[in-house]
Amino acid sequence: MTALRNLDSGRIIAAGVALAQRQGLPALTLRAVAARLSVTPMALYRHLPGGAALCEAVVAALAAGLPQVPRTGPVPARLRRFAQELRTALAATPGFSHHLLLHWFELPDALERIEQLLAVAEEAGLRGFEAVAAANAVFTFVLMRVQLEEALRGAGALRRTLSGLKKARTRLPRLEAHAREYQTAKIDAHFDYGLELILEGLGKRRRR
C-alpha cells in the first residue's frame, strides 16, 4: 500500500529512465516499470494511459538531459566538447541513440540542440545547406558511433581477426599489412579521430 500511496507520474517516469539506463530502451514496458516500483501494471494506468505514453515520457526525460552546445569559446572546441558529452550521455542508455536517430525531429529538446549547432555553424561562416550539413555531420556522427559501439559490445566483437582474408578471391595487401590494427576495436581512438576529421573539414570550409 505504501508503494501505491507514493505513486505518481514523476516517480513512474524516473523509474522508467532508471530501467532504460540499466537494461536499455527496448526493455522499457509497463510491466517492467511496475515490477521495479513493486506495484501491479494496472496501478500505472491511473497516471499514464499506456505503454506508448510511458515510452514517450521517458524519451522526453532522456532528451531533456542531453548536453547543451557551449555558447562561448573557439568553434572547434565547442563542437568537440558537445560531441564528447553527447556520446557519454547517449551511451548511458542503450538503444537511445537509435531512437534519437529516427525521432529527433519529434523531440523539442533535440531540436534545441540542433538549433544550437546551427548557430555555431553560422558563426563559422556557413549558411543554408552548408550550415545544416555541418550540424548534421556532428550530430549524426555521434549517434551512429554510439550505435556501432553498442553493437560491438553487445555482440562481444571488440576483438576479432580478419579470418575472411584467407577466403578472399584476390590478395588484399593493405588489409594484410594492417591486420593487427583490426584485432581490437579502438573505440575511443576512432571516435576521436573521426570527430577531428569532421572538425578539420569544417575549419577548411570556414577559411574558404
C-alpha positions as CSV (number, residue, x, y, z in Angstrom):
1,M,0.0,0.0,0.0
2,T,2.8,2.4,0.7
3,A,4.1,2.0,-2.8
4,L,0.7,2.9,-4.2
5,R,0.3,5.9,-2.0
6,N,3.6,7.3,-3.1
7,L,3.0,6.6,-6.8
8,D,2.8,9.5,-9.2
9,S,3.7,10.2,-12.8
10,G,7.1,11.7,-11.9
11,R,8.1,8.6,-9.9
12,I,6.9,6.3,-12.7
13,I,8.9,8.2,-15.3
14,A,12.0,8.3,-13.1
15,A,11.7,4.5,-12.7
16,G,11.4,4.2,-16.4
17,V,14.5,6.2,-17.0
18,A,16.4,4.1,-14.5
19,L,15.2,0.9,-16.1
20,A,16.1,2.1,-19.6
21,Q,19.6,3.1,-18.5
22,R,20.2,-0.3,-16.8
23,Q,18.6,-2.6,-19.4
24,G,18.2,-0.5,-22.5
25,L,15.3,1.5,-24.0
26,P,13.9,-1.6,-25.7
27,A,13.3,-3.2,-22.3
28,L,11.0,-0.4,-21.3
29,T,7.5,-1.7,-20.6
30,L,4.7,-1.0,-18.2
31,R,5.2,-4.4,-16.6
32,A,8.9,-3.9,-16.1
33,V,8.4,-0.5,-14.6
34,A,5.6,-1.8,-12.4
35,A,7.9,-4.5,-11.1
36,R,10.6,-2.0,-10.4
37,L,8.1,0.0,-8.3
38,S,6.7,-3.1,-6.6
39,V,3.2,-2.4,-7.9
40,T,0.9,-4.0,-10.4
41,P,0.8,-2.8,-14.1
42,M,-2.8,-1.7,-13.6
43,A,-1.7,0.7,-10.9
44,L,0.3,2.7,-13.5
45,Y,-2.8,3.3,-15.7
46,R,-4.1,5.8,-13.1
47,H,-1.2,8.0,-14.1
48,L,-0.3,7.1,-17.7
49,P,-2.7,5.9,-20.4
50,G,-0.4,3.1,-21.7
51,G,3.0,1.8,-22.7
52,A,3.3,4.3,-25.6
53,A,2.8,7.2,-23.2
54,L,5.4,5.8,-20.8
55,C,7.9,5.4,-23.6
56,E,7.2,9.0,-24.8
57,A,7.6,10.4,-21.3
58,V,10.9,8.5,-20.7
59,V,12.3,9.5,-24.0
60,A,11.4,13.2,-23.3
61,A,13.1,13.0,-20.0
62,L,16.2,11.5,-21.5
63,A,16.2,14.1,-24.3
64,A,16.0,16.9,-21.6
65,G,19.3,15.6,-20.2
66,L,21.2,15.9,-23.5
67,P,24.2,18.2,-23.2
68,Q,24.0,21.8,-24.4
69,V,26.3,23.1,-27.1
70,P,28.7,25.5,-25.3
71,R,28.0,29.2,-26.1
72,T,31.5,30.6,-25.9
73,G,35.0,29.6,-27.0
74,P,36.5,28.6,-30.3
75,V,34.1,26.8,-32.7
76,P,36.1,23.5,-32.9
77,A,36.5,23.3,-29.1
78,R,32.7,23.9,-28.6
79,L,31.7,21.3,-31.1
80,R,34.3,18.8,-29.7
81,R,33.0,19.2,-26.2
82,F,29.4,18.8,-27.3
83,A,30.2,15.7,-29.3
84,Q,32.1,14.1,-26.4
85,E,29.4,14.9,-23.9
86,L,26.7,13.7,-26.2
87,R,28.5,10.4,-26.7
88,T,28.7,9.9,-22.9
89,A,25.0,10.8,-22.4
90,L,23.8,8.5,-25.2
91,A,26.0,5.6,-24.1
92,A,24.3,5.7,-20.6
93,T,21.0,4.4,-22.1
94,P,21.4,1.6,-24.6
95,G,19.0,2.0,-27.5
96,F,18.5,5.7,-27.0
97,S,20.9,6.7,-29.8
98,H,18.9,4.5,-32.2
99,H,15.6,6.1,-31.2
100,L,17.0,9.6,-31.4
101,L,18.4,9.0,-34.9
102,L,14.9,8.1,-36.1
103,H,12.8,10.5,-33.9
104,W,15.0,13.6,-33.1
105,F,12.7,15.8,-35.1
106,E,9.8,15.0,-32.8
107,L,11.6,16.0,-29.6
108,P,11.7,19.7,-28.6
109,D,15.0,19.2,-26.6
110,A,16.7,17.5,-29.5
111,L,15.5,20.3,-31.8
112,E,17.0,22.9,-29.4
113,R,20.4,21.1,-29.7
114,I,20.2,21.2,-33.5
115,E,19.3,24.9,-33.3
116,Q,22.5,25.4,-31.1
117,L,24.6,23.5,-33.7
118,L,23.2,25.6,-36.5
119,A,24.1,28.8,-34.5
120,V,27.7,27.6,-34.2
121,A,27.8,26.7,-37.9
122,E,26.6,30.2,-38.8
123,E,29.3,31.7,-36.5
124,A,31.8,29.7,-38.6
125,G,30.5,31.4,-41.7
126,L,28.3,28.6,-43.0
127,R,24.8,29.3,-44.4
128,G,21.9,27.3,-45.8
129,F,22.8,23.8,-46.9
130,E,26.3,24.0,-45.5
131,A,25.1,25.0,-42.0
132,V,22.6,22.2,-42.0
133,A,25.1,19.7,-43.3
134,A,27.7,20.8,-40.7
135,A,25.2,20.4,-37.8
136,N,24.1,17.0,-39.2
137,A,27.7,15.8,-39.6
138,V,28.4,16.4,-35.9
139,F,25.1,15.2,-34.5
140,T,24.7,12.0,-36.6
141,F,28.4,11.1,-36.3
142,V,27.9,10.8,-32.6
143,L,24.6,8.9,-32.8
144,M,25.9,6.4,-35.3
145,R,29.2,5.9,-33.5
146,V,27.3,5.1,-30.3
147,Q,25.1,2.6,-32.1
148,L,28.2,0.9,-33.5
149,E,29.9,0.8,-30.1
150,E,26.7,-0.7,-28.5
151,A,26.5,-3.3,-31.2
152,L,30.2,-4.3,-30.8
153,R,29.9,-4.6,-27.1
154,G,26.6,-6.4,-27.2
155,A,28.0,-9.0,-29.7
156,G,31.3,-9.4,-27.9
157,A,33.0,-8.3,-31.1
158,L,35.6,-5.9,-29.6
159,R,38.3,-8.4,-30.5
160,R,38.4,-10.2,-33.9
161,T,40.6,-11.4,-36.6
162,L,40.3,-10.9,-40.4
163,S,39.5,-14.5,-41.0
164,G,38.0,-13.6,-44.3
165,L,41.4,-12.8,-45.7
166,K,42.1,-16.5,-46.2
167,K,38.9,-16.8,-48.2
168,A,39.4,-13.7,-50.4
169,R,39.4,-14.3,-54.1
170,T,42.4,-12.0,-54.5
171,R,45.1,-10.7,-52.3
172,L,44.3,-7.7,-50.2
173,P,47.8,-6.4,-49.3
174,R,46.7,-3.3,-47.5
175,L,44.4,-5.2,-45.2
176,E,47.0,-7.8,-44.6
177,A,49.5,-5.2,-43.7
178,H,47.1,-3.6,-41.2
179,A,45.5,-6.7,-39.9
180,R,46.8,-6.1,-36.4
181,E,45.0,-2.7,-36.3
182,Y,41.7,-4.6,-36.7
183,Q,42.3,-7.1,-33.9
184,T,40.9,-4.8,-31.2
185,A,38.2,-2.3,-31.9
186,K,39.8,1.0,-30.8
187,I,36.5,2.6,-30.0
188,D,37.8,5.8,-28.2
189,A,40.7,6.5,-30.6
190,H,38.5,6.0,-33.7
191,F,35.8,8.2,-32.3
192,D,38.3,11.0,-31.5
193,Y,40.0,10.6,-34.9
194,G,36.7,10.7,-36.8
195,L,35.5,13.7,-34.9
196,E,38.7,15.6,-35.6
197,L,38.4,14.9,-39.3
198,I,34.9,16.4,-39.3
199,L,36.1,19.5,-37.3
200,E,39.1,19.9,-39.6
201,G,36.8,19.8,-42.7
202,L,34.6,22.4,-41.1
203,G,37.7,24.5,-40.4
204,K,38.7,24.4,-44.1
205,R,35.2,25.4,-45.2
206,R,35.4,28.3,-42.8
207,R,38.7,29.5,-44.1
208,R,37.5,29.2,-47.6
